[in-house]
């Protein structure tokens, strides 16, 4: 998640227009990482030349869509957020020629290899991360 790009920008826009409710069931897992932790993880991997292969760059505890959207509304001080049922998301996806899978499929990823190598995250909590990104 970043201040000027990525998924946070369209989610912020939807929320400002009162459309910041859960998508689908809201139970789908969302793996995320704050832009500062992403940069720190890349630096960590560059500095630790003994580490190779694939690493997951995300926080240790993924959130879910409902919690993400609730935290976003709280951060932006938007009291309501209309939810989007799956059928409505399917119509919207057809209009913009994309797949609802990006929204409705769970992404329950954990950065075990980073944790096993003692990488420390600064932003592990979605509410704190959003406050940092949107209020600074």
C-alpha positions, 0 to 999 in steps of 0.5 A: 500500500502506498500514498500515491499508487497501488490499490489504496488509491481506488479504494480511497476514492470509493470510500470518499463517495460512500462506496467503501463497504465490504466487497462480496462476503468481506471474509476474503483474506487480503495480504498487504504491505506498507510501502515503507516496509516493502522498501525496507524488505528489498533493502534487507534482501539486498544486504543479505546476499546469502539469501536467495530464491523467492520471498513473500513481501507482505505483513505476517498477519493478513487482514480480511476485506471487511476489516480493511474497508472498515479501517479505511472508513475510520481513517478517512472519517467516512461514517458509512460504506455501501457494500458490493455484493458479488453480482454487482461486482460481476457487472462492474468487472464486465464493464471495465473488462477485468475479473472479480477474482482480484477482489473476491479471492482470498490472498492469505500469504505469510512472509515466513522466510523474511520472519525466519531471517529476522526481518522486522516490520514497522507497520503490521496493523492495517489501521496504523498503516492506513493512518500513516499513509493517509494522514501524513 
